[in-house]
Amino acid sequence: MSLQLTVPNMACSACSDTITTAIKSIDPNASVTADPKTKLVSIETQASEASIKQAITDAGYTVA
């Protein structure tokens, strides 16, 4: 499944690293691209959209 989520409070590369780690804790095989400039996170995963959103939220970020 391919997801593209907007994370408005992702501000820097450390934020994108944290979000990537959070997503990979749910699906270690996920492909994650997080761009702090555009606030977009592109994900290829077998995990559900709800679990991915929850992982990002649990890491302290907001999914728009």
All heavy atoms as a GROMACS GRO file, in nm:
protein
  455
    1MET      N    1   0.085  -0.118   0.000
    1MET     CA    2   0.000   0.000   0.000
    1MET      C    3   0.089   0.124   0.000
    1MET      O    4   0.189   0.129   0.069
    1MET     CB    5  -0.089  -0.002   0.125
    1MET     CG    6  -0.168   0.125   0.144
    1MET     SD    7  -0.287   0.119   0.281
    1MET     CE    8  -0.198   0.044   0.413
    2SER      N    9   0.050   0.221  -0.077
    2SER     CA   10   0.123   0.346  -0.085
    2SER      C   11   0.044   0.455  -0.013
    2SER      O   12  -0.075   0.471  -0.037
    2SER     CB   13   0.144   0.384  -0.231
    2SER     OG   14   0.215   0.504  -0.240
    3LEU      N   15   0.112   0.526   0.076
    3LEU     CA   16   0.048   0.634   0.150
    3LEU      C   17   0.127   0.762   0.132
    3LEU      O   18   0.249   0.758   0.121
    3LEU     CB   19   0.044   0.603   0.301
    3LEU     CG   20  -0.032   0.480   0.348
    3LEU    CD1   21  -0.006   0.458   0.496
    3LEU    CD2   22  -0.179   0.500   0.323
    4GLN      N   23   0.058   0.873   0.130
    4GLN     CA   24   0.125   1.002   0.133
    4GLN      C   25   0.054   1.086   0.238
    4GLN      O   26  -0.065   1.116   0.224
    4GLN     CB   27   0.122   1.069  -0.003
    4GLN     CG   28   0.218   1.187  -0.010
    4GLN     CD   29   0.245   1.231  -0.152
    4GLN    OE1   30   0.152   1.252  -0.228
    4GLN    NE2   31   0.371   1.244  -0.188
    5LEU      N   32   0.128   1.118   0.346
    5LEU     CA   33   0.069   1.189   0.459
    5LEU      C   34   0.138   1.324   0.476
    5LEU      O   35   0.257   1.338   0.450
    5LEU     CB   36   0.086   1.108   0.587
    5LEU     CG   37   0.030   0.965   0.584
    5LEU    CD1   38   0.068   0.892   0.712
    5LEU    CD2   39  -0.121   0.967   0.568
    6THR      N   40   0.061   1.421   0.521
    6THR     CA   41   0.116   1.552   0.553
    6THR      C   42   0.136   1.561   0.704
    6THR      O   43   0.045   1.532   0.781
    6THR     CB   44   0.019   1.664   0.508
    6THR    OG1   45  -0.001   1.652   0.368
    6THR    CG2   46   0.077   1.801   0.539
    7VAL      N   47   0.259   1.598   0.743
    7VAL     CA   48   0.293   1.612   0.885
    7VAL      C   49   0.339   1.757   0.905
    7VAL      O   50   0.457   1.790   0.886
    7VAL     CB   51   0.404   1.512   0.925
    7VAL    CG1   52   0.437   1.526   1.074
    7VAL    CG2   53   0.362   1.369   0.893
    8PRO      N   54   0.244   1.846   0.941
    8PRO     CA   55   0.274   1.990   0.945
    8PRO      C   56   0.385   2.029   1.042
    8PRO      O   57   0.453   2.129   1.020
    8PRO     CB   58   0.141   2.053   0.987
    8PRO     CG   59   0.038   1.949   0.971
    8PRO     CD   60   0.106   1.816   0.973
    9ASN      N   61   0.402   1.954   1.151
    9ASN     CA   62   0.503   1.995   1.249
    9ASN      C   63   0.636   1.921   1.232
    9ASN      O   64   0.720   1.924   1.321
    9ASN     CB   65   0.449   1.984   1.391
    9ASN     CG   66   0.406   1.844   1.430
    9ASN    OD1   67   0.384   1.759   1.345
    9ASN    ND2   68   0.391   1.820   1.557
   10MET      N   69   0.659   1.861   1.116
   10MET     CA   70   0.790   1.804   1.084
   10MET      C   71   0.878   1.920   1.035
   10MET      O   72   0.850   1.980   0.931
   10MET     CB   73   0.777   1.698   0.974
   10MET     CG   74   0.910   1.643   0.930
   10MET     SD   75   0.898   1.503   0.814
   10MET     CE   76   0.792   1.567   0.685
   11ALA      N   77   0.981   1.954   1.113
   11ALA     CA   78   1.055   2.077   1.085
   11ALA      C   79   1.199   2.057   1.038
   11ALA      O   80   1.257   2.149   0.981
   11ALA     CB   81   1.055   2.165   1.209
   12CYS      N   82   1.256   1.939   1.062
   12CYS     CA   83   1.397   1.923   1.032
   12CYS      C   84   1.429   1.777   0.999
   12CYS      O   85   1.342   1.692   1.010
   12CYS     CB   86   1.482   1.970   1.150
   12CYS     SG   87   1.450   1.874   1.300
   13SER      N   88   1.555   1.753   0.964
   13SER     CA   89   1.592   1.616   0.929
   13SER      C   90   1.583   1.522   1.049
   13SER      O   91   1.553   1.403   1.033
   13SER     CB   92   1.731   1.612   0.867
   13SER     OG   93   1.827   1.656   0.961
   14ALA      N   94   1.607   1.573   1.170
   14ALA     CA   95   1.591   1.490   1.289
   14ALA      C   96   1.445   1.446   1.305
   14ALA      O   97   1.418   1.333   1.345
   14ALA     CB   98   1.637   1.565   1.414
   15CYS      N   99   1.353   1.537   1.272
   15CYS     CA  100   1.211   1.502   1.277
   15CYS      C  101   1.180   1.390   1.177
   15CYS      O  102   1.111   1.293   1.209
   15CYS     CB  103   1.124   1.624   1.244
   15CYS     SG  104   1.140   1.761   1.357
   16SER      N  105   1.231   1.404   1.055
   16SER     CA  106   1.204   1.302   0.954
   16SER      C  107   1.266   1.169   0.994
   16SER      O  108   1.207   1.063   0.971
   16SER     CB  109   1.252   1.347   0.816
   16SER     OG  110   1.391   1.364   0.815
   17ASP      N  111   1.383   1.172   1.058
   17ASP     CA  112   1.445   1.048   1.108
   17ASP      C  113   1.358   0.983   1.216
   17ASP      O  114   1.340   0.861   1.216
   17ASP     CB  115   1.584   1.076   1.165
   17ASP     CG  116   1.685   1.111   1.057
   17ASP    OD1  117   1.656   1.089   0.938
   17ASP    OD2  118   1.793   1.161   1.094
   18THR      N  119   1.303   1.064   1.306
   18THR     CA  120   1.217   1.012   1.413
   18THR      C  121   1.092   0.949   1.354
   18THR      O  122   1.049   0.840   1.395
   18THR     CB  123   1.179   1.125   1.510
   18THR    OG1  124   1.298   1.178   1.567
   18THR    CG2  125   1.088   1.075   1.621
   19ILE      N  126   1.032   1.016   1.256
   19ILE     CA  127   0.911   0.965   1.192
   19ILE      C  128   0.942   0.835   1.117
   19ILE      O  129   0.867   0.737   1.126
   19ILE     CB  130   0.852   1.072   1.098
   19ILE    CG1  131   0.795   1.186   1.183
   19ILE    CG2  132   0.747   1.012   1.006
   19ILE    CD1  133   0.761   1.311   1.105
   20THR      N  134   1.054   0.832   1.046
   20THR     CA  135   1.093   0.710   0.974
   20THR      C  136   1.112   0.594   1.071
   20THR      O  137   1.064   0.482   1.046
   20THR     CB  138   1.223   0.736   0.895
   20THR    OG1  139   1.198   0.841   0.801
   20THR    CG2  140   1.269   0.611   0.822
   21THR      N  141   1.180   0.619   1.182
   21THR     CA  142   1.201   0.514   1.282
   21THR      C  143   1.069   0.465   1.340
   21THR      O  144   1.049   0.344   1.359
   21THR     CB  145   1.291   0.568   1.396
   21THR    OG1  146   1.417   0.608   1.339
   21THR    CG2  147   1.315   0.463   1.502
   22ALA      N  148   0.977   0.557   1.366
   22ALA     CA  149   0.846   0.519   1.421
   22ALA      C  150   0.770   0.430   1.323
   22ALA      O  151   0.709   0.330   1.363
   22ALA     CB  152   0.766   0.645   1.453
   23ILE      N  153   0.774   0.465   1.195
   23ILE     CA  154   0.704   0.384   1.094
   23ILE      C  155   0.769   0.247   1.081
   23ILE      O  156   0.701   0.145   1.075
   23ILE     CB  157   0.701   0.459   0.960
   23ILE    CG1  158   0.614   0.584   0.972
   23ILE    CG2  159   0.651   0.367   0.848
   23ILE    CD1  160   0.626   0.680   0.856
   24LYS      N  161   0.902   0.244   1.082
   24LYS     CA  162   0.972   0.116   1.067
   24LYS      C  163   0.957   0.027   1.191
   24LYS      O  164   0.979  -0.093   1.183
   24LYS     CB  165   1.119   0.140   1.033
   24LYS     CG  166   1.136   0.186   0.888
   24LYS     CD  167   1.280   0.195   0.847
   24LYS     CE  168   1.292   0.235   0.702
   24LYS     NZ  169   1.289   0.119   0.612
   25SER      N  170   0.919   0.085   1.305
   25SER     CA  171   0.891   0.002   1.422
   25SER      C  172   0.762  -0.078   1.401
   25SER      O  173   0.744  -0.184   1.460
   25SER     CB  174   0.882   0.087   1.548
   25SER     OG  175   0.763   0.162   1.551
   26ILE      N  176   0.673  -0.026   1.316
   26ILE     CA  177   0.548  -0.096   1.283
   26ILE      C  178   0.573  -0.194   1.169
   26ILE      O  179   0.526  -0.306   1.171
   26ILE     CB  180   0.440   0.007   1.240
   26ILE    CG1  181   0.413   0.109   1.350
   26ILE    CG2  182   0.312  -0.066   1.196
   26ILE    CD1  183   0.342   0.054   1.470
   27ASP      N  184   0.646  -0.149   1.066
   27ASP     CA  185   0.674  -0.232   0.948
   27ASP      C  186   0.821  -0.212   0.910
   27ASP      O  187   0.855  -0.117   0.840
   27ASP     CB  188   0.582  -0.190   0.832
   27ASP     CG  189   0.609  -0.271   0.706
   27ASP    OD1  190   0.697  -0.360   0.708
   27ASP    OD2  191   0.541  -0.244   0.605
   28PRO      N  192   0.908  -0.303   0.955
   28PRO     CA  193   1.052  -0.289   0.928
   28PRO      C  194   1.087  -0.287   0.779
   28PRO      O  195   1.192  -0.236   0.740
   28PRO     CB  196   1.113  -0.412   0.995
   28PRO     CG  197   1.012  -0.458   1.093
   28PRO     CD  198   0.878  -0.418   1.039
   29ASN      N  199   0.998  -0.340   0.695
   29ASN     CA  200   1.026  -0.343   0.551
   29ASN      C  201   0.967  -0.223   0.477
   29ASN      O  202   0.976  -0.216   0.354
   29ASN     CB  203   0.970  -0.472   0.491
   29ASN     CG  204   1.040  -0.593   0.548
   29ASN    OD1  205   1.161  -0.593   0.566
   29ASN    ND2  206   0.963  -0.697   0.578
   30ALA      N  207   0.909  -0.130   0.549
   30ALA     CA  208   0.848  -0.014   0.486
   30ALA      C  209   0.953   0.073   0.419
   30ALA      O  210   1.067   0.084   0.466
   30ALA     CB  211   0.773   0.069   0.590
   31SER      N  212   0.914   0.133   0.309
   31SER     CA  213   0.997   0.232   0.241
   31SER      C  214   0.941   0.369   0.276
   31SER      O  215   0.823   0.397   0.251
   31SER     CB  216   0.992   0.208   0.090
   31SER     OG  217   1.060   0.313   0.024
   32VAL      N  218   1.024   0.453   0.338
   32VAL     CA  219   0.976   0.582   0.391
   32VAL      C  220   1.060   0.695   0.334
   32VAL      O  221   1.183   0.691   0.338
   32VAL     CB  222   0.984   0.586   0.544
   32VAL    CG1  223   0.930   0.719   0.597
   32VAL    CG2  224   0.910   0.469   0.606
   33THR      N  225   0.994   0.797   0.281
   33THR     CA  226   1.060   0.920   0.240
   33THR      C  227   0.989   1.034   0.310
   33THR      O  228   0.870   1.056   0.289
   33THR     CB  229   1.051   0.940   0.087
   33THR    OG1  230   1.108   0.827   0.024
   33THR    CG2  231   1.126   1.065   0.046
   34ALA      N  232   1.062   1.104   0.398
   34ALA     CA  233   1.004   1.215   0.474
   34ALA      C  234   1.080   1.342   0.439
   34ALA      O  235   1.201   1.349   0.457
   34ALA     CB  236   1.012   1.187   0.624
   35ASP      N  237   1.007   1.442   0.388
   35ASP     CA  238   1.069   1.567   0.344
   35ASP      C  239   1.022   1.682   0.434
   35ASP      O  240   0.907   1.724   0.425
   35ASP     CB  241   1.032   1.595   0.199
   35ASP     CG  242   1.103   1.718   0.145
   35ASP    OD1  243   1.161   1.795   0.223
   35ASP    OD2  244   1.099   1.738   0.022
   36PRO      N  245   1.112   1.733   0.520
   36PRO     CA  246   1.071   1.843   0.611
   36PRO      C  247   1.031   1.970   0.536
   36PRO      O  248   0.952   2.049   0.589
   36PRO     CB  249   1.197   1.868   0.696
   36PRO     CG  250   1.287   1.753   0.673
   36PRO     CD  251   1.248   1.690   0.542
   37LYS      N  252   1.082   1.991   0.417
   37LYS     CA  253   1.049   2.115   0.343
   37LYS      C  254   0.905   2.113   0.294
   37LYS      O  255   0.835   2.214   0.302
   37LYS     CB  256   1.144   2.132   0.225
   37LYS     CG  257   1.286   2.165   0.270
   37LYS     CD  258   1.378   2.183   0.152
   37LYS     CE  259   1.520   2.207   0.202
   37LYS     NZ  260   1.619   2.200   0.095
   38THR      N  261   0.861   2.001   0.242
   38THR     CA  262   0.723   1.992   0.191
   38THR      C  263   0.626   1.940   0.295
   38THR      O  264   0.505   1.944   0.273
   38THR     CB  265   0.717   1.900   0.068
   38THR    OG1  266   0.758   1.768   0.108
   38THR    CG2  267   0.807   1.949  -0.042
   39LYS      N  268   0.679   1.889   0.409
   39LYS     CA  269   0.599   1.830   0.517
   39LYS      C  270   0.530   1.701   0.473
   39LYS      O  271   0.435   1.657   0.536
   39LYS     CB  272   0.491   1.929   0.569
   39LYS     CG  273   0.540   2.069   0.595
   39LYS     CD  274   0.638   2.076   0.708
   39LYS     CE  275   0.674   2.220   0.741
   39LYS     NZ  276   0.788   2.231   0.827
   40LEU      N  277   0.578   1.639   0.365
   40LEU     CA  278   0.516   1.516   0.314
   40LEU      C  279   0.596   1.394   0.354
   40LEU      O  280   0.718   1.395   0.350
   40LEU     CB  281   0.505   1.522   0.162
   40LEU     CG  282   0.403   1.620   0.105
   40LEU    CD1  283   0.411   1.620  -0.047
   40LEU    CD2  284   0.263   1.585   0.149
   41VAL      N  285   0.523   1.289   0.391
   41VAL     CA  286   0.584   1.159   0.419
   41VAL      C  287   0.522   1.060   0.322
   41VAL      O  288   0.400   1.039   0.322
   41VAL     CB  289   0.557   1.115   0.564
   41VAL    CG1  290   0.623   0.981   0.592
   41VAL    CG2  291   0.608   1.220   0.663
   42SER      N  292   0.606   1.000   0.237
   42SER     CA  293   0.561   0.899   0.142
   42SER      C  294   0.604   0.763   0.194
   42SER      O  295   0.719   0.744   0.231
   42SER     CB  296   0.622   0.924   0.004
   42SER     OG  297   0.583   1.050  -0.045
   43ILE      N  298   0.509   0.670   0.197
   43ILE     CA  299   0.534   0.540   0.261
   43ILE      C  300   0.483   0.429   0.170
   43ILE      O  301   0.371   0.435   0.121
   43ILE     CB  302   0.460   0.532   0.396
   43ILE    CG1  303   0.490   0.654   0.483
   43ILE    CG2  304   0.496   0.403   0.469
   43ILE    CD1  305   0.379   0.691   0.577
   44GLU      N  306   0.567   0.327   0.151
   44GLU     CA  307   0.523   0.200   0.092
   44GLU      C  308   0.526   0.099   0.204
   44GLU      O  309   0.631   0.071   0.261
   44GLU     CB  310   0.619   0.156  -0.019
   44GLU     CG  311   0.602   0.228  -0.150
   44GLU     CD  312   0.473   0.191  -0.222
   44GLU    OE1  313   0.422   0.079  -0.202
   44GLU    OE2  314   0.424   0.277  -0.298
   45THR      N  315   0.410   0.044   0.239
   45THR     CA  316   0.404  -0.043   0.356
   45THR      C  317   0.295  -0.148   0.342
   45THR      O  318   0.200  -0.130   0.263
   45THR     CB  319   0.379   0.042   0.483
   45THR    OG1  320   0.378  -0.043   0.596
   45THR    CG2  321   0.247   0.117   0.476
   46GLN      N  322   0.308  -0.253   0.421
   46GLN     CA  323   0.203  -0.354   0.432
   46GLN      C  324   0.117  -0.327   0.556
   46GLN      O  325   0.014  -0.392   0.575
   46GLN     CB  326   0.266  -0.494   0.442
   46GLN     CG  327   0.346  -0.533   0.319
   46GLN     CD  328   0.262  -0.532   0.192
   46GLN    OE1  329   0.152  -0.587   0.188
   46GLN    NE2  330   0.314  -0.467   0.089
   47ALA      N  331   0.158  -0.233   0.639
   47ALA     CA  332   0.082  -0.200   0.760
   47ALA      C  333  -0.040  -0.114   0.723
   47ALA      O  334  -0.045  -0.053   0.616
   47ALA     CB  335   0.171  -0.124   0.858
   48SER      N  336  -0.138  -0.111   0.812
   48SER     CA  337  -0.258  -0.033   0.786
   48SER      C  338  -0.231   0.116   0.799
   48SER      O  339  -0.140   0.158   0.871
   48SER     CB  340  -0.370  -0.073   0.883
   48SER     OG  341  -0.337  -0.028   1.013
   49GLU      N  342  -0.312   0.196   0.728
   49GLU     CA  343  -0.297   0.341   0.736
   49GLU      C  344  -0.317   0.388   0.880
   49GLU      O  345  -0.245   0.475   0.928
   49GLU     CB  346  -0.398   0.408   0.642
   49GLU     CG  347  -0.386   0.560   0.641
   49GLU     CD  348  -0.476   0.624   0.537
   49GLU    OE1  349  -0.530   0.554   0.451
   49GLU    OE2  350  -0.490   0.748   0.542
   50ALA      N  351  -0.413   0.328   0.950
   50ALA     CA  352  -0.441   0.368   1.089
   50ALA      C  353  -0.319   0.344   1.178
   50ALA      O  354  -0.285   0.429   1.261
   50ALA     CB  355  -0.563   0.294   1.141
   51SER      N  356  -0.253   0.230   1.161
   51SER     CA  357  -0.137   0.200   1.247
   51SER      C  358  -0.020   0.292   1.214
   51SER      O  359   0.054   0.333   1.304
   51SER     CB  360  -0.096   0.053   1.235
   51SER     OG  361  -0.050   0.022   1.106
   52ILE      N  362  -0.004   0.329   1.088
   52ILE     CA  363   0.103   0.422   1.049
   52ILE      C  364   0.076   0.560   1.110
   52ILE      O  365   0.165   0.622   1.168
   52ILE     CB  366   0.115   0.432   0.896
   52ILE    CG1  367   0.160   0.298   0.836
   52ILE    CG2  368   0.208   0.547   0.856
   52ILE    CD1  369   0.299   0.255   0.873
   53LYS      N  370  -0.048   0.606   1.098
   53LYS     CA  371  -0.084   0.737   1.155
   53LYS      C  372  -0.064   0.737   1.306
   53LYS      O  373  -0.016   0.834   1.363
   53LYS     CB  374  -0.229   0.773   1.119
   53LYS     CG  375  -0.247   0.815   0.975
   53LYS     CD  376  -0.392   0.853   0.948
   53LYS     CE  377  -0.409   0.905   0.807
   53LYS     NZ  378  -0.550   0.941   0.779
   54GLN      N  379  -0.101   0.626   1.371
   54GLN     CA  380  -0.085   0.616   1.516
   54GLN      C  381   0.063   0.621   1.555
   54GLN      O  382   0.101   0.686   1.652
   54GLN     CB  383  -0.150   0.489   1.568
   54GLN     CG  384  -0.153   0.481   1.720
   54GLN     CD  385  -0.236   0.593   1.783
   54GLN    OE1  386  -0.351   0.615   1.745
   54GLN    NE2  387  -0.178   0.666   1.876
   55ALA      N  388   0.149   0.554   1.477
   55ALA     CA  389   0.292   0.553   1.506
   55ALA      C  390   0.350   0.694   1.496
   55ALA      O  391   0.431   0.735   1.580
   55ALA     CB  392   0.365   0.459   1.411
   56ILE      N  393   0.307   0.769   1.395
   56ILE     CA  394   0.354   0.907   1.378
   56ILE      C  395   0.304   0.994   1.494
   56ILE      O  396   0.380   1.073   1.551
   56ILE     CB  397   0.310   0.963   1.241
   56ILE    CG1  398   0.378   0.886   1.128
   56ILE    CG2  399   0.341   1.113   1.232
   56ILE    CD1  400   0.326   0.919   0.990
   57THR      N  401   0.179   0.976   1.530
   57THR     CA  402   0.121   1.052   1.642
   57THR      C  403   0.193   1.018   1.773
   57THR      O  404   0.227   1.107   1.852
   57THR     CB  405  -0.030   1.022   1.655
   57THR    OG1  406  -0.092   1.059   1.532
   57THR    CG2  407  -0.092   1.102   1.769
   58ASP      N  408   0.219   0.889   1.795
   58ASP     CA  409   0.288   0.846   1.917
   58ASP      C  410   0.430   0.903   1.924
   58ASP      O  411   0.485   0.920   2.033
   58ASP     CB  412   0.294   0.693   1.925
   58ASP     CG  413   0.157   0.632   1.953
   58ASP    OD1  414   0.064   0.706   1.990
   58ASP    OD2  415   0.145   0.509   1.938
   59ALA      N  416   0.490   0.931   1.808
   59ALA     CA  417   0.624   0.989   1.805
   59ALA      C  418   0.622   1.139   1.833
   59ALA      O  419   0.727   1.203   1.841
   59ALA     CB  420   0.689   0.962   1.669
   60GLY      N  421   0.501   1.196   1.846
   60GLY     CA  422   0.489   1.336   1.884
   60GLY      C  423   0.458   1.430   1.769
   60GLY      O  424   0.471   1.552   1.784
   61TYR      N  425   0.411   1.374   1.658
   61TYR     CA  426   0.382   1.457   1.541
   61TYR      C  427   0.234   1.449   1.506
   61TYR      O  428   0.164   1.356   1.543
   61TYR     CB  429   0.468   1.413   1.422
   61TYR     CG  430   0.614   1.436   1.452
   61TYR    CD1  431   0.692   1.336   1.507
   61TYR    CD2  432   0.672   1.560   1.430
   61TYR    CE1  433   0.826   1.357   1.539
   61TYR    CE2  434   0.805   1.583   1.461
   61TYR     CZ  435   0.881   1.482   1.515
   61TYR     OH  436   1.012   1.504   1.548
   62THR      N  437   0.189   1.549   1.432
   62THR     CA  438   0.050   1.558   1.391
   62THR      C  439   0.038   1.517   1.246
   62THR      O  440   0.116   1.559   1.162
   62THR     CB  441   0.001   1.704   1.406
   62THR    OG1  442   0.022   1.746   1.540
   62THR    CG2  443  -0.145   1.718   1.370
   63VAL      N  444  -0.062   1.433   1.217
   63VAL     CA  445  -0.090   1.396   1.078
   63VAL      C  446  -0.212   1.476   1.034
   63VAL      O  447  -0.317   1.469   1.097
   63VAL     CB  448  -0.118   1.245   1.065
   63VAL    CG1  449  -0.153   1.210   0.921
   63VAL    CG2  450   0.001   1.164   1.115
   64ALA      N  451  -0.196   1.554   0.929
   64ALA     CA  452  -0.306   1.637   0.880
   64ALA      C  453  -0.399   1.556   0.791
   64ALA      O  454  -0.360   1.458   0.732
   64ALA     CB  455  -0.253   1.757   0.805
   0.00000   0.00000   0.00000
